[in-house]
Amino acid sequence: MPTKTKWDSRFFLTGAGVLSVMFMLDGDWLLLPLALAVLLWGARQADSERVARLMSGEGDADALSMLFEPRRSHSLLPLDHFTCRDLMFYRAGWPVYRFLRSSRCWFEFVGEREQVGALTEQHILVFPGVVYCKREDVALDEAPARQR
């Protein structure tokens, strides 16, 4: 009884390399897309093998980082997305305001990134490295007052 051969991604990736070298040496330029198709199929096969290894508990950290979203980082946001209020000072030539208003809520100045400890989901980081905290107690249509 013949056994079913299971081709893994190494077969397709090696085959794509051999096909492309053969087609280039023979001058069969019209067959080069076939080598590209085999290469893409091998890459797809490699991805599905990684997912299968991950699901069986043998996954590595690289596969995990590709499939699952990493912990949210606080990237620098530009001031262009906010309506600014109460200019306090300039840092590195950029204005720093006491309050920022987005389309959904108000944010209040907390401090510079170096002075603030760990950032939570309530914090945003605005260029040039200034931390603001979300104000839940202020409605969008009213102006915020300084918290004491």
N, C-alpha and C positions, 0 to 999 in steps of 0.2 A: 504494500500500500504506500503510495507516495506521500511524503510529508509536506506540509505547507510551509514554504519558506517565508520568514518574516524579515523584510528588509528594514533596517534601521536608517537613521539619518546619515550615518557615516557612508553608507552605500551611495546615496544620492549626491552627497557633497563631493565625494571622491569621483564619482561618475561625471559630475558636472565639470570638474577640473580636467579630467581626461578628455572629455568630449570637446571642451573649448580648445585645448592644445591641439588635438587632432584636426579640428575644423580650421584652426588658424594656419597650421602647417600645410594643409592641403589646399588652402585658399577657398574653402567652402563658406564664404561669408554669409550666405543666406541661411545656413544651418546654425549659426551662432545663437540666434534666439532660442533654439531648442536647448542648448546648454544653459542658457539663462533660466528657462522654464524648469529644468531639472534642478538647478541651484535653488530657485525659489521653493520648489516642492521639498527639497531637503531641509531648508530653513523652517518650513512649516512643520515638517515631521520632527525636527529637533525641538521645536516649541511644544508640540503635543507630548513628546517623550518627557520633557521637563515637568509638564503639568501632571502627567501620570506618576512620575517619581514623587512629586510633591504630595499628591493625594494619597500615595501609599505610605507616606511618612518618611521617605528617604530624601526629601527635598533639601536643597542647600539654601544658604542665605541669599544668593544671587537670584534664584528663582522666586523666593519670597518677596524680595524688593521689587521685582518686575510686576508681580501680580497684585500685591496689596499696597494700598496707599500708605506712604510713610506718615509719621506723626506730623501734624500741622506745624509748619515753621512760620515765623513771623517775618515776612519779607517786607522790604521798604516800600511804602505806598507814596505816590506823589501827592503834593498838596492840591493838584488840579481837580481831584475828585471831591473836594470838600468846599463848603462855604466857611470861611475863616472869620473869627471874631476875637477882639481884644489882643492886639499885637503886644507881646511882652518884650522880646529882644530878637537879635539876629544871631544865628549860629552858622559859621562858615559862609556868610553872605546870604543865607536863607532865613526868611522870617519864621519865628516860632510864635504861635498863637495860643491863647489860653483855652479857647474852645474851637472845635471843628464840628461842622454839621454835615452829615451825609444825607442820603435820600431817606434813610430809615431811623437815624438816631443822632444824639449828640455825644461827643467825646470831649473829655477834659484832660488838660496837660498834667502829666504825672512827673516827668523828669527826663533826663537824658538816659540813653540806653546803658551807659556805664554805671549810673547811679541806681537803676532799678534792678531788683533781683530777678527772679523767675517771672516770665510772662505767662499770663493765663489766657483763656478764650475771650475775656473781657477787654484785653489790651490790643492795641494796634501799634505798629511801628511806622512812623512817617519820616520821610526824608527831611533832614539829614541825620537821622538816628535819634528821633525824639519819640517818647512813649506817651500814648494817650489811653485813657480808660473810658469805657462806655458808661454813659449816665442813663440808668434805667428810669430815674425819677422825674425826668423832664420830657414833656411832650414836644413834638416837632414844631408846633406853632408858638411855643413860648420860649423866651430867652432864658438860658440857664444862669443861675447865680453861683458864685464861688462856694464850694463846700468848705466848711471849717473843720 
